[in-house]
Amino acid sequence: MALVILILRRGYPILLMGSLLPAILFISAGILGLLGETLNLMVLGGIAAGVGLVIDDFIVIIEGGRHAHRMSGLLVPFVLSGLITILALVPL
């Protein structure tokens, strides 16, 4: 989280990311509970990798949005790249 604060340096994106991380973890735990899976080392490693990808995409989208706001017209590709990453991770 400290890295996100250093990179973004704005209040709203930091609050949004800070609220998304616990939500992601609770949703992951809920889905695992529904599937009857346990929290073993492989599952925790997968969740950690997924959270890392979400944080990376979040930073790219926020920074891309700032740049697109200045340059106009590039926001859609950045949002679509984030959605494609999320859709690729859903089956995992």
Secondary structure in CASP SS format (residue, H / E / C, confidence):
PFRMAT SS
TARGET T0000
AUTHOR 0000-0000-0000
METHOD secondary structure of the structure
MODEL  1
M C 1.00
A H 1.00
L H 1.00
V H 1.00
I H 1.00
L H 1.00
I H 1.00
L H 1.00
R C 1.00
R C 1.00
G H 1.00
Y H 1.00
P H 1.00
I H 1.00
L H 1.00
L H 1.00
M H 1.00
G H 1.00
S H 1.00
L H 1.00
L H 1.00
P H 1.00
A H 1.00
I H 1.00
L H 1.00
F H 1.00
I H 1.00
S H 1.00
A H 1.00
G H 1.00
I H 1.00
L H 1.00
G H 1.00
L H 1.00
L H 1.00
G C 1.00
E C 1.00
T C 1.00
L C 1.00
N C 1.00
L H 1.00
M H 1.00
V H 1.00
L H 1.00
G H 1.00
G H 1.00
I H 1.00
A H 1.00
A H 1.00
G H 1.00
V H 1.00
G H 1.00
L H 1.00
V H 1.00
I H 1.00
D H 1.00
D H 1.00
F H 1.00
I H 1.00
V H 1.00
I H 1.00
I H 1.00
E H 1.00
G H 1.00
G H 1.00
R H 1.00
H H 1.00
A H 1.00
H H 1.00
R H 1.00
M H 1.00
S C 1.00
G C 1.00
L C 1.00
L H 1.00
V H 1.00
P H 1.00
F H 1.00
V H 1.00
L H 1.00
S H 1.00
G H 1.00
L H 1.00
I H 1.00
T H 1.00
I H 1.00
L H 1.00
A H 1.00
L H 1.00
V C 1.00
P C 1.00
L C 1.00
END
